[in-house]
Amino acid sequence: MQNYDSAFDALWNCNDFLTLRGHYADQVELYGQLVSKWKEIGNRKNWNYGAALTNLGNAYRSLGQYPQAIEFLQQSLDIAREIGDRNGEGSSLINLGNTYNSLGQYQQSIDCYYQKALQIFKETGDRKGEGDSLIGLGIAYNFLRQYKQAITYHQQSLLIKREAGDRQGEGNSLDALGIGYNFLRQYKQAIIYHQQSLAIDKEIGDRNGESKSLSALGNVYQSLGKYKHAIICYQQSLEIKKEIGDRNGEAIAWFNLAQALENMHRELDALGAYRNARELFQAIGIDDNVELCNNAIERLSQPQTPVVSRRGFWVWLRWLWRWVCSWFRR
């Protein structure tokens, strides 16, 4: 038993590095081994067991494997409630909310998870947890197209993160604000927020966050019709995703790049990028995104017409919503 706790401590000390660098598959393997051993022992009151379940669930979510994520995060929630760990309960609720956001179940994430987590953290005085709850609520309201409400939550979370000196959390809040302002078509403000987040990501060495900020910037440039700028951002994001072993993020980057290339009338390059995205989405089993890629490949394989760019724009707009669903995985 003591050996497992020691192994957990060593892994816990490396956890931030593994997350920032996107080593999610390694986290699944390592935490999975610990969880399996603790399950055999049956010591549910061990705090390390619940924390390992949480990190395992988060790693699965980052890989886009949502059923597995929910399974382990629900177990961590049950244990936190059993042992009376209120902050652990709140954290598990946030992580489950993030997962249901990724599944498109936004109202459920608000009512069943984020609001409950926010209440817990207010009661316990955990400002970091309160800020994380507000970020989740804001993202969910973005999905529901209630942008002004979303921005209100993100502004509150930003104040808390700055007050607490949580630089990574500050970057998350800034990116979330940028996404909200992008949907409100206030593009200059969106760019400012994403650039501020990007600067923080570089400062703290958050390569995963850096990639996401670049991708978000690319989305704003897409909205502005500045496709060359968008392509540069997407290419930089793609290189980072390749560097850290994040296959889902790499697939998203390929898809974003394909959309920008299509809007630049570079149909052959776009076709290749869509095929790369499809191959990766197939490998990790995200069927909805495979279908989007297939539709785009079929469209570009047909004789070209003058309306291809306009059609490409609407497909990209539809994709943007799907991308936002996967954004908040940190």
Secondary structure, 3 states (H helix, E strand, C coil): CHHHHHHHHHHHHHHHHHHHCCCHHHHHHHHHHHHHHHHHHCCCCCHHHHHHHHHHHHHHHHCCCHHHHHHHHHHHHHHHHHHCCHHHHHHHHHHHHHHHHHCCCHHHHHHHHHHHHHHHHHHHCCHHHHHHHHHHHHHHHHHCCCHHHHHHHHHHHHHHHHHHCCHHHHHHHHHHHHHHHHHCCCHHHHHHHHHHHHHHHHHHCCHHHHHHHHHHHHHHHHHHCCHHHHHHHHHHHHHHHHHCCCHHHHHHHHHHHHHHHHHCCCHHHHHHHHHHHHHHHHHHCCHHHHHHHHHHHHHHHCCCCCCHHHHHHHHHHHHHHHHHHHHCCC
